[in-house]
Every structure is written in C-alpha cells, then in structure tokens.
Amino acid sequence: MLSKLTIKNVALIESASIDFCEGLNVLSGETGAGKSVILDSVNFVLGAKADRTMIRYGESECMVKAEFILPENSKAVEVLREMDIESDGEIIISRKFSDAGKNSIKINGNTVTAAMLRTVTDYLVDVHGQSEHFFLLKEANQLKMLDSVIGEPIAEKKLELAALKEQKKRIEESIALLGGDEQERGRRLDILAYQMREIEEVALKEGEEEELIAKRNKINNLEKIINALKEASGAFSSEGGVADGVRAAKRAVSAIARLDESYNGVYERLDALLSEAEDIAETLVGFGDELYFDENEAEEVENRLDAIRSLKKKYGADKAAIDEYYENIRKEYELLSDCEGQYAQLTREREKINATIFKICLVMTKMRKDAGKSFCEGVTEELKTLNIASAQVSVQFNEYGEADVEQADKNGLDRICFLFSANAGEPQKPLGKIISGGEMSRFMLAIKTRLSSVNEICTYVFDEIDAGISGKTAKVVGEKFAKIAQNTQIIAVSHLAQIAVMSDREFLIEKQEEGGKTLTRVRRLSNEEQTEEIVRLLGGSERDEYAYKHADELLKQAKAYKRSL
C-alpha cells in the first residue's frame, strides 16, 4: 500500500505530508481547493511527464516522495531486485524536478530513469481519472484491457506471433530480390558476376597490403639504403676500420693473456668481438650485393596496391568486410540464377508460416472469447450491485478467415468491441455510443473490481469517479469502495457524502491565505471534523441540526455495513 505521500512546492502546496491507511482513504474539499494537485503529485512520482508549471511560484524545484509497504514476494519488489535494487518490501520513491528541466528520480536511494520508474510503479498504483473513460471507449484499448485479464498466456502467443512475422519478413525480402522481369534479373546477374570476378581476381590475402607498402618503401629508398650499407661496411672492413682496430687490440693483449686470468678474459672478448665485427661486415656487404633496382617489380607493387585500394573503395574497408560483401552477393547470385526454384521454395515457406500464424490467431481468439465471456459476466454482476439491474455486457469479435492472415499484426487478427445495454429489452450497442456519464463511472468501477482479482496492484486511485451519480447509486458506489478496500487500498477524491462516510480515513484539502500567499493545506480529519465535512457535503451548515443528524445516521450506517463485510 501507499503509506505516506510527501509533497513540497507543487502548485499551491508548499509542504504536505499525508499518511494513508490500508483501506479506503477519501480526499474531499471545496471545488478549486487543490484536490487535483494531490493527484498530479501522485502521477508525477509514479513517472508521469514533468512540467515546469507544477513548480510552486517563486521556487526553483518541486519534490514528491511516496513510501510503499508491500509483501516481499510482490511483483514490484521482484522487478526492483532484477534492477539490483534491494528491498525487503519497503519501496521509497522520490522525484525532484527543477525549473531548469532537470529530473532526479531515486528508488530506495538508487538513481533510476523515468522508464525504469514506470516499470516498477506499473505494479504499485492504478490511477483512474475521468480521462480514462475516453481511453476505454477506444476499441484498440478494449483489446488491450482484455489481454491484461488473460495475462501471461496471451503474452506468450504474441511473442510466438512476433517471431513468425519477423521470419516471414525475411522470406518476403528474399522474394523481393527475385522481383522484376527477365531483363532486369539478367542485368543484376551481370553486375553481380562482374563484382564477384573482380574480388576473385584480386584475391586479397591477409596482411598483404602491409607487406606491399613495406616493399614499396624499400624500393623508393633504394639509393639511400645502398649508400648507408656501403658506408657502414667500409667503417668495419676498410684499412684502419673497426676490424683492424679490434685485431690490433687482440694482438696487443695476446702477449699478456697468459699472465693473468683477467687479461685472458679480455683477450677472449676481443676475439669474439673480432668475429662479430667480421660477420657484421660480411652481412652488410651481402645486403648491398642483393640490392638492385627492378623497374618491373616496382611497377608490379604499385599496380597491386592500386588494385587493393580500388577493391577497398568499392567493397569494404578491410579484407573481412570485402569477404562479407562477396559472400552476400554470391548468395544473391545463386538465388537469381535459380530464380524459379528459389521462388517456389520461398513461396512454400511463406505459405507454411502463414498457416502457422493463422493457427496462433485462432488460439488467441479462443483465449479472448473464453476470458471475455467470464470477464463480462463478472462485470455484469458488479453492475447489478451498482444499481444497473438490467445491465448486459458482452464482447463482439470480428469474423476472419485464412485469407485475412496478411492483415495479422502483433495482436493477431482480432478486432473487438465491448457492447453494453443498461435497460431491459434494449439491444446491446458499442460502449461509446450509448453509455451515459454516470453509467460510465459505474462501468469503470465494475471493471476495476474485476481487474483487482487478476493483477497485483496494491493501490487504486479514483479521481471523482462519483461524477454523474447521486442518491441511492452513490450509496451503492460507496459500499463497493468499502468492499474493494477490504483487500486493496483505495484513495478516492469525492464530492459525495455517501462515499466519504465509508472512508477509513478522510482528508480535507482546503485553500488558505497566509502572509499574502495562497496555500493549499491537507489535514486528516478527526471523527468530529469528519462529521462536519459530511454536513458540508450534504449541503448543510454549522447551524443545521437536521444535517448533523443526517450525517450521524450516514456514518452509523456506514460503520454497520463495514462491520458486516
């Protein structure tokens, strides 16, 4: 349940802290007092789009914090754990929004995005306002609601359908490649053959371009290399060069090598150095002898590099990309070369997928019809308890056949419409064409009652669902609220005394002027204050003794009814 709501600097609310109870919580107050601000705050902390206009005038940011207490095995807690956010059943959501447009959202102290927030709050609170009437009047939304009743089974079928449609899309793309007349296919085959031949003729090897570039650099710097090798070789082997110097040193030390081990060590090192110097000299000479300028080789290197650059420019940045391109055009070439055979095979595959899609659509339709029948029977029973005694509700399904499978979307082939009749002897008609405002409020309440048994929502918020009703019907709606609130927390904004008397906790929203500023205050009513508010809702005054007696009687009847549940 939503245990506490804290609001700061939202519209006319400077600061408010509301402690809700588990049952029925009713918010009442004069028109314009700020009840809508409370609901806007709830929507805001649940993840609704933020707007700078909600920030209190003169302030730089607003903040709303909602504290929930849930079972540890609830779906919302499970979702949090999947996000690596710890929760023992307590969920604290805080959201700030600044006049600079900066948004800050935290769940149990962890920063999250608005999308992540909505993933959690979808399992926490269901807010019903009068705008939801229009939502349900759209037939596409009616299908969505019916699917929410079915839940996971229909979701699994939708995943199967999506996978098949994706597979079918790939097949149709392949079929499209076979499109056009024989001349067009012939031209495409010529282009593909030329591209394949060009890639094959170059026959690029891994690392070949780097080797050729190194070889070209050597050819371009041949004269410089020859001069360097000649100069280095001369330094070693010329008269008075390195080798001669080492020989002279070796001869000098040889005379004393036997006199001391250390002298002998130096002699051996000089001997090794002389061998190394002579070897280096021979190597340098060998390098020089191998070098010569081959004009044909230089031209071949340049031509080969030009061919590789051309290939990369046309078909890919490196060998891997070129190979991938080659494989793709090879498959297309084979496909076009065997056009008739490929077309027949692809067509058979598409027909097979269409048949499977149709079967899944039929299964989905049966699931929806079964669920729709049960759901509508439940809603009808609820409406009868809400003083629409002759109510009839059903779901109308469109007819379709296997030929319609091309029109199948992510929801299959079903197009549904809720039909409704409030009066005996009157035919059922589409919901949006005949239902009145008061009937719609009760219809929505009946639906919420039925949905409460199939979802894990812990809190229902109703924004003036009592619009368009009064008298005995208002009493019945109040009793329905009290009944639902036995298992699900309800927060309701209401103008009706018949609903307020059923509350387990009532809050008064009132507007006050303080220090030249208008503020909205929220306070929990005591028993005595609740009686006074009931009198006001009944249209009485402080001096109206009859109104007080009426209020007391309504409260007494409400308590008796709740005790009977």
C-alpha positions in Angstrom: 0.0 0.0 0.0 0.9 3.7 -0.3 1.7 4.5 3.3 2.9 8.1 3.0 3.0 10.9 0.4 5.2 13.9 0.9 4.8 16.9 -1.3 6.9 20.1 -1.5 6.5 23.1 -3.7 3.9 21.6 -6.1 1.5 24.3 -7.3 -0.2 25.8 -4.3 1.2 23.2 -1.9 4.2 24.5 0.0 4.6 21.4 2.1 2.2 18.5 2.8 2.6 15.0 4.4 -0.2 12.6 4.1 -0.3 9.3 6.0 -2.7 6.9 4.2 -4.2 3.8 5.8 -4.7 0.3 4.3 -8.5 0.7 3.5 -10.5 3.5 1.9 -8.9 6.9 2.0 -11.1 9.8 0.9 -9.9 13.3 -0.1 -12.6 15.9 -0.1 -12.8 19.7 -0.1 -14.3 22.7 -1.9 -14.0 22.9 -5.7 -10.7 24.5 -6.5 -9.1 23.8 -3.1 -6.3 21.7 -4.8 -7.5 18.1 -4.8 -6.2 17.8 -8.4 -2.8 18.9 -7.1 -2.6 15.8 -4.9 -3.4 13.5 -7.8 -1.0 15.4 -10.1 1.7 14.8 -7.4 0.8 11.1 -7.3 1.1 10.8 -11.1 4.4 12.7 -11.0 6.0 10.4 -8.5 4.7 7.4 -10.5 6.6 8.5 -13.6 4.2 10.9 -15.5 5.8 13.6 -17.7 7.0 16.5 -15.7 6.1 20.1 -16.4 7.7 23.3 -15.1 4.2 24.8 -14.4 3.8 22.3 -11.5 6.6 24.1 -9.6 5.3 26.5 -6.9 5.7 30.1 -7.9 8.9 31.6 -6.6 10.6 28.2 -6.1 13.3 26.6 -8.1 12.2 22.9 -7.8 9.5 20.7 -6.6 9.7 17.3 -4.9 7.3 14.4 -4.2 8.1 11.3 -2.2 6.0 8.2 -2.0 6.5 5.4 0.6 5.1 1.9 -0.1 4.9 -1.2 2.1 4.4 -4.4 0.2 4.9 -8.2 0.7 8.5 -9.3 0.0 7.2 -11.6 -2.8 5.3 -8.9 -4.7 5.9 -8.3 -8.4 7.2 -4.7 -7.8 9.8 -6.0 -5.3 10.8 -8.7 -7.8 11.3 -6.0 -10.5 13.5 -4.0 -8.2 15.7 -7.0 -7.5 16.1 -7.5 -11.2 17.4 -3.9 -11.3 19.9 -4.8 -8.4 17.9 -2.6 -6.0 17.4 -4.1 -2.6 14.0 -4.1 -0.9 12.5 -6.0 2.0 9.0 -4.9 0.9 9.5 -1.2 1.6 9.8 1.0 -1.5 10.6 4.7 -1.2 10.4 6.7 -4.4 11.5 10.3 -4.5 11.4 12.6 -7.6 12.6 16.1 -8.0 12.1 18.5 -10.9 13.8 21.9 -11.3 12.8 24.9 -13.3 15.9 24.2 -15.5 14.2 21.0 -16.6 16.5 18.7 -14.5 14.9 15.5 -13.4 16.1 13.4 -10.4 14.5 10.1 -9.6 15.5 7.7 -6.8 14.1 4.4 -5.6 15.4 3.2 -2.2 18.3 5.7 -2.7 19.3 4.4 -6.1 19.1 6.8 -9.1 16.9 5.4 -11.9 15.4 6.7 -15.2 11.8 7.6 -15.8 11.4 4.4 -17.8 12.8 2.2 -15.0 10.5 4.0 -12.6 7.4 3.2 -14.6 8.5 -0.4 -14.9 8.1 -0.6 -11.1 5.1 1.7 -10.5 3.0 -0.3 -13.1 2.7 -2.8 -10.3 2.1 -0.3 -7.5 -0.7 2.1 -8.3 -3.6 2.2 -10.8 -4.8 5.8 -11.3 -8.3 6.2 -12.7 -9.5 9.6 -13.7 -12.3 10.8 -15.9 -9.9 10.8 -18.9 -9.8 7.0 -18.6 -13.4 7.0 -19.7 -12.2 8.1 -23.2 -9.4 5.6 -23.1 -11.8 2.7 -22.7 -14.1 4.0 -25.4 -11.4 3.3 -28.0 -11.8 -0.2 -29.3 -8.0 -0.8 -29.6 -7.7 -0.1 -25.8 -10.6 -2.5 -25.1 -8.5 -5.3 -26.7 -5.5 -4.2 -24.6 -7.6 -4.4 -21.4 -9.0 -7.8 -22.3 -5.5 -9.1 -22.9 -4.4 -7.8 -19.5 -7.1 -10.1 -18.0 -5.6 -13.1 -19.8 -2.1 -12.1 -18.8 0.9 -14.4 -19.5 -0.7 -17.0 -21.8 -1.7 -14.3 -24.4 1.7 -12.6 -24.0 3.4 -15.8 -24.9 1.3 -16.2 -28.0 2.1 -12.6 -29.0 5.9 -13.4 -28.8 5.4 -16.5 -31.0 3.4 -14.4 -33.5 6.2 -11.7 -33.5 8.9 -14.3 -34.2 6.9 -15.8 -37.1 6.2 -12.3 -38.6 9.9 -11.5 -38.4 10.7 -14.8 -40.2 8.1 -14.1 -42.8 9.5 -10.6 -43.3 12.9 -12.1 -44.1 11.4 -14.5 -46.6 9.5 -11.7 -48.3 12.7 -9.7 -48.6 14.3 -12.7 -50.4 11.3 -13.0 -52.7 11.6 -9.3 -53.4 15.1 -9.9 -54.6 13.6 -12.2 -57.3 11.3 -9.4 -58.5 11.3 -7.7 -61.9 11.3 -9.2 -65.4 13.9 -11.4 -67.0 15.9 -8.5 -68.5 16.2 -6.8 -65.0 17.3 -10.1 -63.4 19.8 -10.5 -66.3 21.3 -7.1 -65.7 21.6 -7.7 -62.0 23.3 -11.1 -62.6 25.8 -9.4 -64.9 26.6 -6.8 -62.2 27.0 -9.4 -59.5 29.2 -11.6 -61.8 31.4 -8.7 -62.5 31.8 -7.8 -58.8 32.5 -11.4 -57.8 35.1 -11.8 -60.6 36.8 -8.5 -59.6 37.1 -9.6 -56.0 38.3 -13.1 -57.0 40.9 -11.8 -59.4 42.5 -9.6 -56.8 42.4 -12.5 -54.4 43.5 -10.3 -51.5 45.5 -12.1 -48.8 45.5 -11.3 -45.1 48.3 -8.8 -44.3 49.3 -8.5 -48.0 48.7 -4.7 -48.2 51.0 -4.0 -45.3 53.8 -6.2 -46.8 53.5 -4.4 -50.2 53.7 -1.0 -48.5 56.9 -2.1 -46.7 58.3 -3.4 -50.0 57.4 -0.1 -51.8 59.1 1.9 -49.1 62.3 -0.2 -49.6 62.2 0.4 -53.4 61.6 4.1 -53.1 64.6 4.5 -50.7 67.0 2.1 -52.5 69.7 4.6 -53.2 69.7 5.8 -49.6 69.9 2.2 -48.3 72.8 1.3 -50.6 74.8 4.4 -49.5 74.2 3.6 -45.9 75.2 -0.1 -46.2 78.3 0.9 -48.2 79.3 3.5 -45.6 78.7 1.1 -42.7 80.6 -1.8 -44.4 83.6 0.5 -45.1 83.6 1.5 -41.4 84.1 -2.1 -40.5 86.3 -3.6 -43.3 88.4 -0.7 -44.7 92.0 -0.2 -43.7 92.1 1.2 -40.2 88.5 0.4 -39.7 86.7 -1.4 -36.9 88.0 -4.8 -37.7 91.6 -3.6 -38.0 91.4 -1.8 -34.7 90.0 -4.9 -32.9 92.8 -7.1 -34.4 95.4 -4.7 -33.2 93.9 -4.7 -29.7 93.7 -8.5 -29.8 97.4 -8.9 -30.8 98.5 -6.5 -28.0 96.6 -8.3 -25.3 97.6 -11.8 -26.5 101.2 -11.1 -25.3 99.9 -10.8 -21.7 96.9 -13.1 -21.7 98.8 -15.9 -20.0 100.0 -13.8 -17.2 96.6 -13.2 -15.6 93.1 -14.7 -15.9 91.5 -11.2 -16.2 93.8 -10.4 -19.2 92.9 -13.7 -20.7 89.2 -12.8 -20.3 89.7 -9.5 -22.2 91.6 -11.4 -24.9 88.7 -13.8 -25.3 86.2 -11.0 -25.5 88.3 -9.2 -28.2 88.4 -12.5 -30.1 84.6 -12.8 -30.0 84.3 -9.1 -30.9 86.5 -9.5 -33.9 84.4 -12.5 -35.1 81.2 -10.4 -34.7 82.8 -7.4 -36.5 83.9 -9.5 -39.4 80.4 -11.1 -39.6 78.7 -7.7 -39.5 81.0 -6.5 -42.3 80.1 -9.6 -44.4 76.4 -9.2 -43.7 76.5 -5.5 -44.8 78.3 -6.4 -47.9 75.8 -9.2 -48.5 72.9 -6.8 -48.1 74.5 -4.4 -50.6 75.1 -7.2 -53.2 71.5 -8.2 -53.0 70.1 -4.8 -53.7 69.3 -3.7 -57.2 66.5 -1.7 -58.8 64.0 -3.8 -60.7 61.6 -1.4 -62.6 59.2 -4.3 -63.3 59.0 -5.3 -59.7 58.4 -1.6 -58.6 55.6 -1.4 -61.2 54.0 -4.6 -60.0 54.0 -3.4 -56.4 52.3 -0.2 -57.4 49.7 -1.9 -59.6 48.9 -4.4 -56.9 48.5 -1.7 -54.3 46.2 0.2 -56.7 44.1 -2.9 -57.2 43.7 -3.4 -53.4 42.8 0.3 -52.9 40.2 0.1 -55.6 38.7 -3.1 -54.1 38.5 -1.5 -50.6 36.9 1.7 -52.0 34.1 -0.4 -53.7 33.5 -3.3 -51.4 34.8 -2.7 -47.8 37.4 -1.1 -45.6 39.3 -4.3 -45.0 39.6 -7.9 -46.0 36.9 -9.1 -43.6 34.4 -6.5 -45.0 35.3 -7.4 -48.5 34.8 -11.1 -47.8 31.4 -10.4 -46.2 30.3 -8.4 -49.2 31.5 -11.2 -51.5 29.5 -13.8 -49.6 26.3 -11.7 -49.7 26.5 -11.1 -53.5 27.4 -14.8 -54.1 24.2 -15.8 -52.3 22.2 -13.3 -54.3 23.7 -14.5 -57.5 22.8 -18.1 -56.7 19.3 -17.0 -55.7 18.8 -15.2 -59.0 20.5 -17.9 -61.0 17.9 -20.4 -59.8 15.0 -18.0 -59.8 12.2 -20.3 -60.4 13.3 -23.0 -57.9 14.1 -20.4 -55.2 10.8 -18.6 -55.8 8.8 -21.9 -55.4 10.7 -22.8 -52.2 10.3 -19.4 -50.6 6.6 -19.3 -51.5 6.1 -22.7 -49.9 7.9 -21.5 -46.7 5.8 -18.3 -46.6 2.6 -20.3 -47.0 3.7 -22.6 -44.2 4.4 -19.6 -41.9 1.0 -18.1 -42.9 -0.7 -21.3 -41.9 1.1 -21.3 -38.5 0.2 -17.6 -38.0 -3.4 -18.4 -38.7 -3.5 -21.2 -36.2 -2.0 -19.0 -33.5 -4.5 -16.3 -34.3 -7.3 -18.9 -33.8 -5.8 -19.9 -30.4 -5.6 -16.2 -29.3 -9.2 -15.7 -30.4 -10.4 -18.6 -28.3 -8.4 -17.4 -25.3 -10.0 -14.0 -25.7 -13.5 -15.3 -26.2 -13.3 -17.5 -23.1 -11.8 -14.8 -21.0 -14.2 -12.2 -22.4 -17.2 -14.2 -21.6 -16.1 -14.8 -18.0 -15.0 -11.2 -17.6 -18.2 -9.7 -19.0 -20.3 -12.0 -16.7 -18.3 -10.7 -13.7 -18.7 -7.0 -14.8 -22.4 -7.6 -15.4 -22.8 -8.9 -11.9 -20.9 -5.9 -10.5 -23.1 -3.5 -12.4 -26.2 -5.1 -11.0 -24.8 -4.4 -7.5 -24.2 -0.8 -8.6 -27.9 -0.2 -9.4 -27.8 -1.1 -13.1 -30.1 -4.1 -12.5 -30.7 -4.9 -16.2 -27.1 -4.4 -17.3 -25.8 -6.6 -20.2 -22.2 -6.6 -21.2 -20.5 -8.7 -23.9 -17.6 -8.6 -26.3 -18.2 -8.6 -30.1 -15.5 -10.2 -32.2 -14.9 -9.6 -35.9 -15.0 -12.6 -38.3 -11.9 -13.5 -40.2 -10.6 -16.3 -42.4 -7.3 -17.7 -43.5 -7.2 -15.3 -46.4 -7.0 -12.4 -43.9 -3.7 -13.6 -42.5 -1.8 -10.8 -44.3 -3.6 -8.3 -42.0 -2.4 -10.0 -38.8 -0.5 -7.6 -36.6 1.2 -8.0 -33.2 -2.2 -8.7 -31.6 -3.3 -11.3 -34.2 -6.4 -10.8 -36.3 -8.9 -9.9 -33.5 -10.8 -6.7 -33.6 -13.2 -6.4 -30.6 -15.8 -4.1 -29.3 -17.4 -4.0 -25.9 -21.2 -4.0 -26.2 -23.4 -2.6 -23.4 -27.1 -2.2 -22.6 -28.3 -0.7 -19.4 -32.0 -1.3 -19.9 -34.1 -4.5 -20.2 -35.4 -5.1 -23.8 -32.8 -2.8 -25.3 -30.2 -4.3 -27.7 -26.6 -4.1 -26.8 -24.6 -1.5 -28.7 -21.0 -0.3 -28.8 -20.0 1.1 -25.4 -19.1 4.6 -26.6 -22.4 5.2 -28.4 -24.9 4.6 -25.6 -23.3 4.8 -22.2 -24.0 7.9 -20.0 -21.6 9.7 -17.7 -23.0 8.2 -14.6 -23.2 4.7 -16.1 -19.6 5.1 -17.3 -18.4 5.8 -13.8 -20.0 2.7 -12.5 -18.9 0.7 -15.5 -15.3 1.7 -14.8 -15.7 0.8 -11.1 -17.1 -2.6 -12.1 -14.1 -3.2 -14.3 -11.6 -2.1 -11.7 -13.3 -4.5 -9.3 -12.9 -7.4 -11.7 -9.3 -6.5 -12.6 -8.3 -6.4 -8.9 -8.5 -10.2 -8.9 -6.2 -10.6 -11.8 -3.4 -8.1 -11.2 -1.0 -7.3 -8.4 -1.9 -3.6 -8.0 -1.7 -2.6 -4.3 -3.4 0.8 -4.6 -6.3 2.2 -6.7 -6.6 5.9 -7.1 -10.0 7.2 -8.2 -10.4 10.8 -9.3 -14.1 11.8 -8.9 -15.4 8.5 -10.2 -18.7 9.6 -8.5 -19.3 12.2 -11.3 -22.8 11.9 -12.6 -24.2 9.8 -9.8 -26.2 10.6 -6.6 -28.7 9.3 -4.1 -29.1 5.5 -3.8 -26.5 4.9 -6.6 -23.9 7.0 -4.7 -24.6 4.8 -1.6 -24.0 1.7 -3.6 -20.8 3.0 -5.0 -19.6 3.9 -1.5 -20.4 0.4 -0.4 -18.5 -1.0 -3.4 -15.5 1.1 -2.5 -15.6 -0.2 1.1 -15.8 -3.8 -0.2 -12.9 -3.5 -2.5 -10.9 -1.7 0.2 -11.1 -4.9 2.3 -8.3 -6.3 0.1 -6.9 -3.3 -1.9 -6.1 0.2 -0.7 -8.2 2.9 -2.3 -7.5 6.6 -2.5 -10.5 8.5 -3.8 -11.3 12.1 -4.5 -15.0 12.6 -3.9 -17.7 15.2 -3.5 -20.3 12.8 -2.2 -21.2 12.3 1.5 -22.3 8.7 0.7 -18.7 7.8 -0.3 -17.0 9.9 2.4 -18.8 8.2 5.2 -17.4 4.8 4.1 -13.8 6.1 4.5 -11.4 4.5 6.9 -9.5 7.8 6.9 -10.7 11.1 5.5 -8.5 14.1 4.5 -9.7 17.7 3.9 -8.0 19.7 1.2 -8.5 23.4 1.8 -7.1 26.7 0.5 -5.8 29.3 2.9 -4.2 32.7 2.7 -1.1 33.3 4.7 1.3 36.3 4.5 -0.2 37.4 1.3 0.2 34.0 -0.3 -2.4 31.4 -1.2 -1.6 27.9 0.1 -3.3 24.5 -0.1 -3.3 22.5 3.1 -4.1 18.9 3.7 -5.1 17.6 7.0 -6.5 14.4 8.4 -10.0 14.8 9.9 -10.9 13.6 13.4 -14.2 11.9 13.9 -15.8 15.2 14.9 -14.3 17.0 11.9 -15.4 14.3 9.6 -19.0 14.8 10.7 -18.7 18.5 9.9 -17.3 17.7 6.5 -20.2 15.2 5.8 -22.6 18.0 6.7 -20.8 20.3 4.2 -21.0 17.6 1.5 -24.7 17.2 2.3 -25.2 21.0 1.7 -25.9 21.8 5.3 -24.4 24.4 7.6 -23.0 24.6 11.1 -26.4 25.6 12.4 -28.3 22.9 10.5 -29.3 20.4 13.2 -31.1 18.2 10.7 -27.9 18.0 8.6 -25.9 16.9 11.6 -28.4 14.2 12.4 -28.4 13.0 8.8 -24.6 12.9 8.8 -24.5 10.9 12.1 -27.0 8.5 10.7 -25.0 8.0 7.5 -21.8 7.4 9.5 -23.6 4.9 11.7 -25.0 3.0 8.7 -21.5 3.0 7.1 -19.9 1.5 10.2 -22.6 -1.1 10.4 -22.1 -2.0 6.7 -18.3 -2.3 7.1 -18.7 -4.5 10.1 -20.9 -6.8 8.1 -18.2 -7.4 5.4 
